[in-house]
Amino acid sequence: MELIDKLAVLSDSAKYDVACTSSGAERKSTPNGFGNTVGMGICHSFSADGRCISLLKVLMTNACIYDCAYCVNRRSNDRPRAVFKPRELADLTMQFYRRNYIEGLFLSSGIIRSPDYTTEQLIRTLELLREEYRFNGYIHVKAIPGADSLLLSRLGMLADRMSVNIELPSQESLKLLAPDKSKDSILKPMGLIREKIRESSTELVKYRHAAKFAPAGQSTQLIVGATPDTDYKILTLTEGLYRKYNLKRVFYSAYMPVTEHSLLPSVETKPPLLREHRLYQADWLLRFYGFQAQELLDDRNPNFNPLIDPKCNWAIHHMELFPVEVNQAPYEMLLRVPGIGVRSAQRILTARKTGSLDYAALKKLGVVLKRAQYFITCKGKALEGLRVNESNVLRSLISAQELRKLQQPEVEQLTLFDDPSTAKESLIQCLTGQL
């Protein structure tokens, strides 16, 4: 297969992995080297469903010895297969980088021959980029479950971020849809990466120029909607992963039916994009707002309300805690007020040291009064003319934007080029400098 054809196949096969965000790592350029890595770089282009990419997002191979029912690259699926040689992929990455088409590499792979062999191919590719081509840009690589710990350790010394995809939120779902995988085979490399990151941090305290292991941390991905698992199950798992493995991010991917299977949603089923969105909102509450999963959901209410975001939904069900006086409330309580975010809560704490705040001042500080007005008072007074009852609050909080989200558009996944039907022609133009 020609190199152009390989790239068209393997970039398209990689589009179902969503973990493309800011790099989260810093690396300066070196003499005779190429590129650098900035902590808040990478995210520049956006797809119709909100995903962003400025990476060469590709698989080493889409051939796989596993037969996961939800995966388009499973061994029983009849589709074109391709395999990159390490040199081919390293050369392609540098060509795209020199033309300023990408800022880094997102590399994953199907399992070819064995997890160890696949990991060796990933290592060889990254060694070429880092040591021969002196590439200092961002590299996110997927660790292969089941690979030897020494190989994973070497891989982490070459990458900025590593991730191990859990994919399905329960052991039962794994048994049904991914019989070749197990919970232990996935969590073991996550534990190894966590320990190696800790060891690297300790070494850096002692030795300033010690090598860094995955300096941007590790992440994982969960598929939403492929199984009957509830939002509560997914969010509880997420909370445990953050606590136990110190993950930087948990990514949620709305399941896009790619094949007919008796245990999966029909191919005509629309991806649950709104549900994915609600999980990301709840994830933010866990990471930055001090919430716990059991506060947002429970066994009686296991799924998020599609009409309002999780924070507003929590506040409506805990009206006994409101209203709060913004001139006196502690930071932790301000964060729980709908319409007050982390930055606006910090600004309130700073501003009220010099005087009492009124509603006009709150608006200048970035508070979204349309939401917050039902849950706060200023100088002991509610907003003039405000009528606080559940129907008024719900009517105000359910915006036209939220209603539009219920009308889920067709999902558009990112690939290297916009139109897969013209991928080969576009790639030829790109590599010959015509784009």
KEFI-389328 format. One line per 2 residues: number of its first residue (from 1); their letters; for each residue x, y, z of N, C-alpha, C. Coordinates in steps of 0.02 Angstrom, whole numbers. Example, Ala and Ser with C-alpha at 12.3 -4.5 7.8 and 13.67 -1.06 7.14 Angstrom:
<pts>
1 = AS = 660/-284/390/615/-225/390/660/-165/390; 642/-112/354/684/-53/357/645/2/394
</pts>
This chain:
<pts>
1 = ME = 42/-60/0/0/0/0/44/62/0; 26/112/-41/65/174/-43/57/212/22
3 = LI = 108/253/36/108/292/98/47/337/104; 27/367/48/-31/411/48/-94/373/67
5 = DK = -101/313/40/-159/272/56/-159/251/129; -101/234/156/-95/217/227/-120/274/270
7 = LA = -97/334/255/-114/392/295/-189/406/292; -219/398/233/-291/409/227/-330/359/270
9 = VL = -309/295/269/-343/243/308/-333/253/382; -271/265/404/-256/266/475/-274/331/510
11 = SD = -277/386/473/-301/448/503/-377/445/512; -411/413/464/-483/405/470/-501/357/527
13 = SA = -461/305/536/-474/256/589/-464/285/659; -425/339/664/-409/368/729/-461/420/752
15 = KY = -511/434/711/-555/491/726/-602/479/784; -608/416/808/-655/403/862/-624/414/931
17 = DV = -560/431/933/-528/445/997/-531/521/1007; -558/543/1065/-574/614/1073/-523/653/1114
19 = AC = -471/620/1140/-428/652/1190/-379/701/1159; -403/754/1130/-360/807/1103/-375/872/1139
21 = TS = -330/895/1182/-341/957/1219/-276/996/1221; -273/1046/1265/-211/1082/1275/-157/1034/1299
23 = SG = -95/1049/1283/-41/1001/1295/-29/989/1369; -30/1042/1410/-18/1033/1481/54/1021/1499
25 = AE = 100/1033/1452/171/1022/1465/211/1080/1435; 270/1092/1464/314/1145/1440/380/1115/1418
27 = RK = 402/1131/1357/468/1110/1335/496/1163/1287; 554/1189/1301/583/1241/1260/617/1211/1199
29 = ST = 625/1252/1148/661/1231/1088/735/1223/1105; 769/1181/1067/840/1169/1078/878/1185/1014
31 = PN = 943/1198/1018/983/1211/958/978/1152/910; 966/1166/847/959/1115/795/898/1070/804
33 = GF = 853/1091/849/792/1053/860/732/1084/826; 675/1050/829/615/1075/797/559/1082/848
35 = GN = 531/1143/852/472/1154/892/483/1158/966; 429/1173/1001/428/1173/1074/358/1153/1096
37 = TV = 349/1148/1161/284/1130/1188/263/1182/1239; 206/1213/1229/180/1264/1274/120/1235/1311
39 = GM = 117/1249/1376/66/1218/1418/-5/1228/1394; -20/1286/1366/-89/1298/1344/-95/1299/1268
41 = GI = -52/1262/1235/-54/1261/1162/-101/1207/1136; -98/1196/1071/-130/1142/1035/-201/1157/1011
43 = CH = -249/1174/1054/-319/1177/1033/-334/1238/990; -343/1229/926/-357/1285/883/-417/1275/836
45 = SF = -424/1216/808/-477/1203/760/-534/1165/794; -596/1180/773/-654/1149/805/-699/1116/753
47 = SA = -727/1060/772/-775/1026/728/-846/1048/747; -895/1026/709/-965/1046/721/-990/1023/789
49 = DG = -963/968/815/-987/943/880/-942/966/937; -899/1015/926/-863/1046/980/-793/1019/993
51 = RC = -772/968/958/-705/942/969/-653/985/933; -594/987/961/-542/1029/932/-479/989/920
53 = IS = -441/1009/870/-382/971/851/-331/1015/816; -268/1006/833/-213/1034/794/-155/985/799
55 = LL = -172/922/793/-124/868/798/-131/822/737; -76/789/720/-80/733/673/-108/675/714
57 = KV = -170/659/704/-205/609/744/-210/546/702; -172/494/722/-165/437/677/-152/374/718
59 = LM = -167/317/687/-151/252/717/-87/225/686; -49/188/726/8/151/698/-17/98/651
61 = TN = -71/65/671/-105/16/628/-177/11/650; -221/-5/603/-291/-18/620/-305/-93/617
63 = AC = -253/-133/607/-260/-206/613/-258/-222/687; -300/-267/710/-304/-281/782/-322/-354/794
65 = IY = -288/-383/843/-302/-453/861/-362/-459/907; -387/-402/933/-445/-402/977/-510/-394/937
67 = DC = -565/-413/968/-629/-410/933/-681/-374/976; -666/-312/996/-711/-272/1036/-771/-251/993
69 = AY = -831/-267/1015/-891/-258/973/-902/-185/953; -884/-138/997/-898/-67/985/-846/-34/939
71 = CV = -791/-68/925/-735/-37/889/-738/-50/814; -730/2/776/-732/-5/703/-672/-44/677
73 = NR = -618/-48/716/-557/-81/693/-551/-153/719; -603/-181/748/-600/-249/775/-584/-298/719
75 = RS = -557/-355/738/-531/-402/688/-585/-431/643; -648/-435/668/-701/-465/628/-734/-416/580
77 = ND = -714/-353/583/-744/-303/539/-706/-300/473; -743/-304/419/-713/-304/352/-701/-232/330
79 = RP = -638/-210/334/-620/-142/314/-547/-142/292; -526/-92/254/-456/-89/233/-409/-84/293
81 = RA = -354/-120/291/-306/-120/345/-239/-92/320; -203/-60/366/-138/-32/348/-94/-30/410
83 = VF = -29/-29/398/20/-26/453/74/23/433; 88/71/478/145/116/467/209/84/492
85 = KP = 263/94/456/329/80/483/349/141/525; 387/131/578/406/188/621/438/245/582
87 = RE = 481/229/534/514/281/495/464/320/453; 416/285/424/365/319/384/326/369/425
89 = LA = 305/349/484/264/392/526/304/451/553; 366/439/571/409/494/595/421/545/539
91 = DL = 434/521/479/444/566/422/382/608/408; 323/575/408/261/611/396/248/665/448
93 = TM = 260/648/511/251/698/564/294/759/553; 357/748/535/402/805/524/382/845/463
95 = QF = 358/812/410/337/848/350/277/893/365; 229/866/401/171/907/419/190/964/466
97 = YR = 236/950/512/256/1002/560/294/1058/524; 339/1041/479/377/1092/443/333/1137/401
99 = RN = 276/1111/379/229/1151/339/179/1188/384; 187/1182/450/145/1217/498/72/1193/495
101 = YI = 61/1130/476/-6/1103/476/-25/1075/544; 24/1055/583/11/1025/648/59/1054/700
103 = EG = 42/1044/764/87/1063/819/112/1003/858; 86/945/843/107/886/880/76/824/852
105 = LF = 86/769/889/65/703/866/22/670/918; -34/642/896/-76/600/939/-73/530/909
107 = LS = -41/484/945/-27/418/916/-58/363/957; -99/323/924/-128/264/955/-118/206/908
109 = SG = -145/148/925/-135/91/881/-182/34/898; -199/-5/847/-229/-69/860/-174/-117/885
111 = II = -193/-175/909/-145/-223/936/-126/-271/880; -64/-266/858/-40/-309/805/12/-358/834
113 = RS = 3/-421/822/45/-476/848/36/-484/923; 56/-433/961/50/-436/1035/56/-365/1062
115 = PD = 34/-354/1125/42/-288/1155/115/-266/1158; 162/-312/1172/232/-294/1176/259/-273/1108
117 = YT = 243/-309/1056/267/-292/989/240/-224/968; 176/-212/981/146/-148/962/179/-91/999
119 = TE = 193/-100/1063/225/-48/1103/296/-35/1078; 331/-87/1057/398/-78/1029/397/-35/966
121 = QL = 345/-43/925/339/-2/865/325/71/883; 284/82/934/270/150/956/334/183/983
123 = IR = 372/144/1022/435/170/1051/483/189/995; 491/146/946/537/160/891/517/224/854
125 = TL = 453/234/844/430/295/811/448/357/851; 435/355/916/449/413/959/524/424/967
127 = EL = 563/370/968/636/378/971/663/413/910; 637/396/852/658/431/791/641/505/795
129 = LR = 580/521/818/560/591/822/602/630/873; 611/602/932/645/638/986/721/640/977
131 = EE = 751/584/957/823/579/958/855/593/890; 825/570/836/855/582/770/831/648/740
133 = YR = 765/660/742/739/722/713/739/780/763; 754/767/827/756/818/879/690/857/883
135 = FN = 635/821/882/569/851/884/550/865/957; 538/928/973/521/949/1041/446/963/1050
137 = GY = 407/951/998/335/965/1002/298/915/1045; 234/927/1051/190/886/1095/176/818/1065
139 = IH = 181/766/1106/164/698/1085/120/666/1138; 61/645/1117/15/607/1160/13/536/1132
141 = VK = 29/487/1174/30/418/1150/-14/375/1194; -48/327/1163/-90/280/1199/-49/220/1222
143 = AI = -50/207/1288/-18/148/1314/-59/86/1296; -25/32/1282/-59/-29/1261/-69/-75/1322
145 = PG = -131/-88/1343/-143/-134/1399/-112/-202/1386; -79/-229/1435/-48/-295/1428/25/-293/1409
147 = AD = 51/-233/1392/121/-227/1374/165/-231/1436; 228/-251/1426/275/-257/1481/288/-189/1513
149 = SL = 296/-188/1579/305/-125/1615/368/-88/1594; 421/-125/1575/483/-91/1553/471/-54/1487
151 = LL = 431/-84/1443/415/-50/1380/372/12/1392; 323/7/1436/281/65/1451/322/120/1484
153 = SR = 371/101/1525/414/150/1557/455/188/1506; 481/152/1456/519/185/1403/474/230/1362
155 = LG = 413/208/1347/367/248/1308/351/314/1343; 342/311/1409/325/371/1447/382/421/1450
157 = ML = 444/399/1442/500/445/1442/505/484/1376; 470/460/1325/473/492/1259/412/536/1246
159 = AD = 357/524/1282/294/559/1269/282/615/1319; 238/662/1300/216/714/1346/157/690/1388
161 = RM = 112/656/1357/54/630/1393/41/558/1371; 21/517/1420/1/448/1405/-71/438/1426
163 = SV = -104/392/1394/-172/376/1413/-186/303/1401; -229/276/1443/-253/207/1436/-329/211/1434
165 = NI = -359/193/1379/-431/200/1372/-468/144/1409; -510/163/1458/-552/114/1491/-610/95/1445
167 = EL = -635/142/1407/-689/134/1359/-756/119/1390; -764/62/1423/-829/43/1452/-826/48/1528
169 = PS = -879/75/1559/-876/92/1630/-886/35/1679; -897/-25/1657/-908/-80/1705/-876/-144/1679
171 = QE = -858/-187/1726/-829/-252/1709/-878/-295/1669; -943/-289/1686/-994/-327/1650/-995/-308/1576
173 = SL = -991/-243/1562/-992/-220/1493/-929/-243/1455; -872/-242/1489/-811/-266/1458/-817/-340/1438
175 = KL = -845/-381/1482/-852/-452/1468/-896/-463/1407; -949/-423/1401/-996/-432/1345/-968/-406/1279
177 = LA = -938/-347/1281/-921/-313/1219/-846/-313/1202; -804/-327/1252/-731/-329/1240/-702/-388/1277
179 = PD = -718/-449/1256/-697/-509/1293/-621/-518/1297; -583/-485/1253/-510/-492/1254/-478/-447/1306
181 = KS = -517/-401/1335/-491/-354/1384/-518/-370/1453; -484/-346/1504/-509/-354/1572/-495/-290/1611
183 = KD = -530/-283/1666/-520/-224/1708/-448/-219/1732; -419/-275/1752/-351/-275/1778/-300/-256/1725
185 = SI = -310/-280/1663/-262/-265/1610/-262/-191/1593; -317/-156/1606/-322/-84/1592/-295/-44/1651
187 = LK = -314/-64/1712/-295/-24/1771/-221/-33/1790; -192/-91/1773/-122/-102/1790/-75/-50/1758
189 = PM = -79/-38/1692/-36/14/1663/-53/84/1689; -116/96/1707/-133/162/1736/-97/171/1803
191 = GL = -94/118/1842/-57/121/1905/17/131/1895; 44/97/1844/116/104/1828/132/176/1809
193 = IR = 90/204/1765/102/274/1743/99/322/1803; 50/311/1847/45/353/1907/109/350/1948
195 = EK = 135/290/1960/195/283/2001/256/313/1967; 261/304/1902/318/332/1865/317/408/1865
197 = IR = 258/437/1861/252/510/1864/274/535/1933; 253/499/1986/274/518/2054/350/513/2062
199 = ES = 379/458/2037/451/450/2042/488/505/2005; 462/522/1946/493/575/1906/491/641/1943
201 = ST = 434/657/1974/428/720/2012/477/722/2070; 487/665/2104/535/662/2159/606/673/2135
203 = EL = 622/643/2077/689/651/2048/702/723/2029; 651/757/2004/659/827/1982/674/873/2042
205 = VK = 648/855/2100/663/894/2160/736/889/2178; 764/829/2169/835/817/2186/882/841/2131
207 = YR = 862/826/2068/906/840/2011/867/881/1960; 889/942/1950/851/989/1908/843/965/1836
209 = HA = 892/930/1810/890/910/1740/872/836/1731; 840/807/1782/819/737/1776/767/730/1721
211 = AK = 766/673/1688/718/660/1635/647/658/1663; 600/682/1624/530/685/1646/490/627/1615
213 = FA = 449/597/1656/405/544/1632/336/573/1621; 312/571/1559/245/596/1542/228/660/1580
215 = PA = 265/715/1568/256/776/1608/186/806/1606; 147/791/1554/79/816/1550/29/769/1583
217 = GQ = 53/716/1615/9/671/1652/-24/619/1608; -76/587/1636/-112/536/1599/-186/551/1598
219 = ST = -220/521/1550/-292/531/1542/-323/465/1521; -389/464/1514/-424/405/1489/-487/426/1454
221 = QL = -521/379/1423/-583/393/1385/-636/342/1404; -697/367/1411/-756/324/1423/-806/334/1367
223 = IV = -832/279/1341/-884/282/1290/-952/288/1323; -992/336/1300/-1057/350/1329/-1112/327/1282
225 = GA = -1156/285/1305/-1214/266/1266/-1210/199/1231; -1152/165/1235/-1146/99/1204/-1176/44/1247
227 = TP = -1181/57/1312/-1205/8/1360/-1259/39/1405; -1295/0/1444/-1348/28/1487/-1321/63/1549
229 = DT = -1256/70/1558/-1228/102/1617/-1255/174/1624; -1274/192/1685/-1304/257/1698/-1251/311/1706
231 = DY = -1273/374/1705/-1228/430/1717/-1198/425/1787; -1236/401/1834/-1212/394/1903/-1154/344/1905
233 = KI = -1160/289/1869/-1106/239/1865/-1044/270/1834; -1053/306/1780/-997/336/1745/-963/389/1789
235 = LT = -1003/431/1821/-975/486/1861/-940/459/1924; -968/407/1953/-936/376/2012/-868/346/1993
237 = LT = -866/314/1935/-802/287/1910/-753/343/1897; -776/397/1867/-733/455/1853/-703/482/1917
239 = EG = -745/491/1968/-721/517/2032/-667/471/2062; -677/406/2057/-628/359/2083/-563/362/2044
241 = LY = -567/371/1979/-506/375/1937/-465/437/1954; -499/493/1962/-463/554/1981/-428/545/2048
243 = RK = -462/514/2095/-436/508/2162/-378/457/2165; -386/401/2131/-338/347/2138/-278/353/2091
245 = YN = -291/378/2029/-238/378/1979/-213/448/1961; -239/499/1994/-217/568/1982/-220/587/1908
247 = LK = -274/569/1875/-281/584/1804/-287/659/1793; -261/681/1736/-271/750/1716/-341/761/1688
249 = RV = -364/714/1648/-430/720/1619/-462/652/1609; -527/650/1614/-567/594/1590/-607/621/1532
251 = FY = -601/589/1474/-637/611/1415/-698/566/1405; -752/596/1380/-814/559/1367/-828/562/1292
253 = SA = -843/505/1264/-855/501/1192/-924/472/1180; -970/512/1153/-1036/487/1135/-1029/431/1084
255 = YM = -1059/375/1098/-1050/317/1054/-1083/329/987; -1043/320/935/-1067/328/866/-1074/259/835
257 = PV = -1134/234/825/-1142/166/798/-1109/160/730; -1063/112/725/-1027/102/663/-1041/33/633
259 = TE = -1077/-8/669/-1093/-75/643/-1153/-103/681; -1187/-149/650/-1244/-182/683/-1219/-236/730
261 = HS = -1245/-236/791/-1228/-287/840/-1286/-293/889; -1303/-353/908/-1362/-364/950/-1356/-331/1018
263 = LL = -1295/-319/1042/-1284/-290/1108/-1272/-215/1107; -1274/-186/1046/-1260/-114/1039/-1319/-78/1008
265 = PS = -1323/-11/1018/-1377/27/986/-1375/20/910; -1434/27/880/-1439/22/807/-1397/76/773
267 = VE = -1374/62/713/-1334/110/675/-1374/173/659; -1440/169/663/-1482/228/650/-1489/272/712
269 = TK = -1465/249/770/-1470/287/831/-1421/346/831; -1447/404/849/-1403/463/851/-1357/461/912
271 = PP = -1296/484/905/-1250/485/963/-1278/529/1019; -1273/509/1081/-1300/549/1137/-1255/608/1155
273 = LL = -1253/657/1111/-1208/714/1120/-1226/756/1181; -1291/765/1193/-1310/805/1251/-1291/770/1316
275 = RE = -1298/705/1318/-1277/667/1377/-1201/674/1388; -1163/670/1335/-1091/681/1339/-1075/750/1367
277 = HR = -1113/800/1343/-1104/868/1366/-1118/875/1441; -1171/844/1465/-1188/847/1536/-1133/814/1578
279 = LY = -1104/759/1554/-1050/726/1591/-989/771/1595; -974/806/1542/-917/853/1544/-931/909/1595
281 = QA = -993/934/1597/-1009/985/1646/-1002/959/1717; -1025/898/1729/-1019/867/1795/-946/854/1813
283 = DW = -908/833/1763/-837/821/1773/-802/884/1798; -822/941/1769/-794/1006/1789/-811/1021/1862
285 = LL = -872/1004/1882/-893/1015/1951/-851/973/2000; -834/912/1979/-793/869/2022/-723/898/2029
287 = RF = -695/923/1975/-625/943/1974/-613/1012/2004; -660/1058/1995/-647/1128/2013/-696/1159/2062
289 = YG = -753/1127/2075/-805/1158/2115/-819/1122/2181; -781/1070/2196/-787/1037/2260/-847/990/2267
291 = FQ = -880/973/2212/-937/927/2215/-913/855/2218; -956/811/2242/-945/739/2240/-999/707/2197
293 = AQ = -984/650/2169/-1031/617/2123/-1098/603/2156; -1098/581/2219/-1160/564/2254/-1203/625/2270
295 = EL = -1174/685/2265/-1215/746/2274/-1254/762/2211; -1226/745/2154/-1258/762/2091/-1308/710/2068
297 = LD = -1294/646/2082/-1338/592/2061/-1341/540/2117; -1391/497/2113/-1396/441/2160/-1436/385/2127
299 = DR = -1449/332/2164/-1485/275/2136/-1556/292/2115; -1587/340/2148/-1655/360/2130/-1655/405/2069
301 = NP = -1603/445/2060/-1597/490/2002/-1529/476/1969; -1525/422/1930/-1459/400/1905/-1435/436/1842
303 = NF = -1477/478/1812/-1457/511/1750/-1470/587/1754; -1432/625/1718/-1437/698/1720/-1500/722/1685
305 = NP = -1525/778/1709/-1582/811/1678/-1560/841/1611; -1591/824/1555/-1569/851/1491/-1584/925/1483
307 = LI = -1630/952/1523/-1651/1021/1513/-1606/1073/1547; -1576/1056/1603/-1534/1103/1639/-1468/1071/1658
309 = DP = -1417/1112/1668/-1351/1085/1683/-1348/1058/1754; -1300/1014/1769/-1298/980/1834/-1294/1027/1894
311 = KC = -1260/1083/1889/-1254/1129/1945/-1322/1161/1961; -1357/1183/1910/-1424/1212/1921/-1472/1160/1948
313 = NW = -1467/1099/1922/-1511/1046/1945/-1500/1032/2019; -1436/1032/2040/-1421/1021/2111/-1449/1078/2154
315 = AI = -1440/1140/2131/-1463/1198/2170/-1539/1197/2178; -1575/1180/2126/-1649/1179/2130/-1673/1127/2182
317 = HH = -1636/1072/2187/-1655/1020/2235/-1627/1032/2305; -1593/1088/2314/-1566/1105/2380/-1580/1178/2395
319 = ME = -1642/1199/2383/-1660/1269/2394/-1656/1288/2468; -1655/1238/2513/-1649/1255/2584/-1582/1287/2601
321 = LF = -1533/1280/2556/-1466/1310/2567/-1462/1381/2540; -1513/1403/2506/-1512/1469/2473/-1569/1512/2500
323 = PV = -1565/1579/2491/-1511/1616/2458/-1451/1624/2503; -1392/1637/2472/-1332/1651/2510/-1315/1725/2502
325 = EV = -1288/1754/2553/-1267/1825/2552/-1197/1829/2522; -1191/1861/2464/-1127/1861/2429/-1073/1900/2466
327 = NQ = -1093/1945/2510/-1043/1983/2548/-1017/1946/2609; -1045/1887/2623/-1024/1849/2681/-1010/1775/2667
329 = AP = -1038/1748/2615/-1033/1676/2602/-960/1655/2591; -941/1597/2616/-873/1572/2603/-864/1552/2530
331 = YE = -802/1547/2510/-785/1531/2441/-818/1467/2418; -817/1415/2460/-844/1350/2442/-919/1354/2426
333 = ML = -955/1399/2461/-1027/1405/2448/-1040/1448/2387; -998/1498/2376/-1006/1539/2316/-999/1496/2253
335 = LR = -953/1448/2255/-943/1404/2197/-1005/1363/2181; -1049/1353/2229/-1108/1312/2218/-1168/1352/2193
337 = VP = -1160/1417/2186/-1214/1459/2161/-1214/1458/2085; -1269/1438/2052/-1272/1441/1979/-1257/1512/1954
339 = GI = -1217/1517/1903/-1199/1582/1876/-1136/1611/1905; -1108/1580/1957/-1044/1602/1986/-992/1547/1973
341 = GV = -941/1565/1935/-888/1517/1920/-828/1528/1965; -775/1492/1950/-714/1496/1991/-685/1566/1990
343 = RS = -679/1596/1931/-650/1663/1926/-693/1715/1960; -758/1713/1946/-802/1764/1976/-806/1756/2052
345 = AQ = -801/1695/2077/-800/1685/2150/-737/1714/2180; -681/1705/2147/-618/1734/2171/-620/1811/2169
347 = RI = -652/1838/2117/-658/1911/2112/-702/1938/2167; -755/1902/2183/-800/1924/2237/-762/1928/2303
349 = LT = -722/1877/2318/-683/1877/2380/-636/1937/2383; -605/1953/2327/-559/2010/2325/-596/2076/2331
351 = AR = -651/2083/2292/-686/2147/2290/-721/2164/2355; -747/2115/2391/-785/2131/2451/-740/2149/2510
353 = KT = -674/2143/2502/-628/2167/2554/-628/2243/2559; -647/2276/2504/-646/2349/2502/-715/2381/2509
355 = GS = -767/2340/2513/-835/2368/2520/-887/2317/2502; -950/2332/2519/-1005/2286/2505/-1022/2288/2431
357 = LD = -1041/2230/2405/-1057/2223/2334/-1132/2226/2323; -1153/2258/2268/-1223/2257/2248/-1228/2219/2182
359 = YA = -1289/2215/2154/-1299/2175/2094/-1262/2202/2034; -1258/2268/2029/-1221/2299/1973/-1147/2279/1977
361 = AL = -1120/2278/2037/-1049/2260/2046/-1038/2186/2028; -1087/2143/2047/-1080/2072/2031/-1078/2062/1955
363 = KK = -1119/2099/1919/-1120/2092/1847/-1053/2111/1816; -1023/2164/1843/-957/2185/1819/-903/2133/1834
365 = LG = -913/2095/1888/-865/2043/1907/-872/1979/1867; -922/1976/1824/-931/1918/1781/-983/1868/1804
367 = VV = -1022/1886/1855/-1075/1841/1878/-1133/1841/1828; -1158/1783/1811/-1216/1777/1766/-1279/1785/1808
369 = LK = -1305/1846/1812/-1361/1860/1856/-1425/1825/1836; -1432/1810/1772/-1492/1775/1749/-1500/1709/1787
371 = RA = -1444/1677/1806/-1447/1615/1843/-1440/1628/1918; -1393/1671/1935/-1376/1680/2006/-1429/1716/2046
373 = QY = -1470/1757/2014/-1517/1801/2050/-1565/1763/2097; -1580/1701/2080/-1627/1662/2121/-1595/1631/2183
375 = FI = -1529/1635/2187/-1493/1599/2240/-1450/1644/2284; -1454/1710/2274/-1411/1755/2312/-1450/1815/2338
377 = TC = -1420/1848/2387/-1442/1915/2408/-1380/1959/2412; -1392/2025/2404/-1339/2075/2412/-1360/2122/2468
379 = KG = -1319/2129/2519/-1335/2170/2577/-1401/2149/2608; -1415/2084/2605/-1475/2057/2635/-1538/2063/2594
381 = KA = -1533/2089/2532/-1592/2100/2491/-1589/2060/2426; -1647/2034/2407/-1652/2001/2342/-1661/2053/2288
383 = LE = -1651/2034/2226/-1660/2080/2170/-1732/2104/2168; -1741/2170/2159/-1807/2200/2161/-1854/2169/2110
385 = GL = -1914/2150/2132/-1965/2123/2088/-1957/2049/2073; -1907/2017/2103/-1895/1946/2088/-1944/1902/2125
387 = RV = -1974/1856/2090/-2020/1807/2121/-1987/1739/2118; -1969/1713/2177/-1932/1650/2180/-1981/1593/2194
389 = NE = -1993/1553/2144/-2028/1489/2153/-2001/1442/2100; -2014/1378/2109/-1981/1327/2067/-1996/1337/1993
391 = SN = -2057/1354/1976/-2074/1362/1905/-2038/1421/1874; -2033/1477/1910/-1997/1535/1884/-1923/1519/1874
393 = VL = -1895/1485/1924/-1824/1468/1920/-1811/1422/1861; -1852/1371/1854/-1842/1324/1798/-1850/1359/1731
395 = RS = -1902/1402/1725/-1914/1437/1662/-1854/1481/1643; -1823/1511/1693/-1766/1554/1680/-1703/1515/1663
397 = LI = -1694/1458/1697/-1633/1420/1688/-1632/1379/1624; -1692/1359/1600/-1695/1321/1538/-1694/1371/1480
399 = SA = -1635/1382/1454/-1626/1432/1401/-1642/1403/1333; -1649/1448/1284/-1661/1425/1215/-1603/1384/1190
401 = QE = -1543/1400/1214/-1484/1362/1194/-1488/1290/1218; -1512/1281/1280/-1518/1213/1307/-1571/1174/1269
403 = LR = -1625/1207/1249/-1677/1173/1211/-1652/1151/1143; -1609/1193/1112/-1581/1175/1047/-1537/1114/1052
405 = KL = -1504/1105/1109/-1461/1047/1118/-1499/982/1117; -1564/986/1133/-1605/925/1131/-1616/902/1059
407 = QQ = -1612/949/1012/-1618/931/941/-1548/915/916; -1525/856/929/-1455/839/918/-1439/837/843
409 = PE = -1389/875/822/-1370/873/751/-1331/810/735; -1324/797/671/-1282/741/651/-1211/755/674
411 = VE = -1179/704/703/-1112/712/729/-1062/714/671; -1012/757/679/-959/762/628/-893/751/662
413 = QL = -862/692/651/-799/677/684/-742/709/645; -690/726/681/-632/756/650/-588/704/617
415 = TL = -564/720/558/-512/681/527/-459/730/504; -406/705/474/-352/749/453/-377/800/402
417 = FD = -424/778/359/-453/822/309/-528/821/314; -560/874/290/-632/883/299/-673/830/262
419 = DP = -653/814/201/-694/769/160/-657/704/147; -677/649/181/-642/586/171/-640/563/98
421 = ST = -690/583/59/-692/560/-11/-636/590/-53; -609/646/-30/-555/678/-68/-490/676/-28
423 = AK = -486/630/21/-428/629/66/-363/618/28; -363/570/-18/-300/554/-52/-274/613/-92
425 = ES = -319/646/-130/-298/704/-169/-272/760/-124; -306/771/-67/-285/824/-21/-217/808/9
427 = LI = -206/745/26/-142/725/55/-85/735/6; -97/717/-57/-45/726/-108/-28/799/-115
429 = QC = -78/843/-117/-66/915/-120/-28/940/-59; -47/912/-1/-15/935/61/59/917/62
431 = LT = 75/855/44/143/832/48/187/860/-8; 156/884/-61/195/915/-115/196/991/-108
433 = GQ = 167/1017/-54/170/1089/-40/121/1130/-79; 67/1100/-106/19/1137/-147/-38/1167/-105
435 = L = -44/1147/-41/-97/1174/2/-71/1235/40
</pts>
